[in-house]
Amino acid sequence: MTSQNATPAQDETRSAEFKPHDPIDVTDQNTVFLVLEELGIAHMQHAWLSTHSPDHEDAEQVAGQAREFFLDCCAILGGHVGAERVKPNDWAGAKLAAHLRASIPELIAKFAEKPAAEAGDEETIACALAAYMKSLDKLSAKQAEEAAAGREFGPKHYIDLMAEWSGLLCGLKDKLSLDDAFLP
């Protein structure tokens, strides 16, 4: 059966568009990039409402969604979700956390408020995601500053930031090479 005014091919395309996605591969940079984008969208919506319209009727709901996305990303990268959501791997959890403690010890220490070596695996992953969101905050502030000055701020900055964070979190990068303006 087709939707009203839709051809069978259009219905098939719609069905494919809304079908559940395959399990997330946390070792694939493109997939991690997309996961980080989803977290970033939720975070930036919350940040914008908190700054510009804290009394908005949806502010509390948006804050809850942002927290839910953050916790879900922590669970995904921590290896705490089933095979129906994340492709089985040996990267999520302890191995990723060890990689982060070695790759960005100063950021883990900053966000954990203790030496990176003392941060547990889940805390390390949460600190890395918090640092990523702080990078997004800095990118947004820089974009607003450039726009206010009438200067163009192209998408390259965003893509570079996302490539660095996704590369680090999937294990392709051993260090985070961000423009100083976007370091958390």
Secondary structure, DSSP 4 states (H G I P E B T S, - for coil): -PPTT--HHHHHHHHHHHSPPPPB-TT-HHHHHHHHHHHHHHHHHHHHHHHH-TT-TTHHHHHHHHHHHHHHHHHHHHT-S-TTTB---SSTTHHHHHHHHHHSHHHHHHHHTS-GGGS-HHHHHHHHHHHHHHHHHHHHHHHHHHHHTT----THHHHHHHHHHHHHHHTS-SS----GGG--
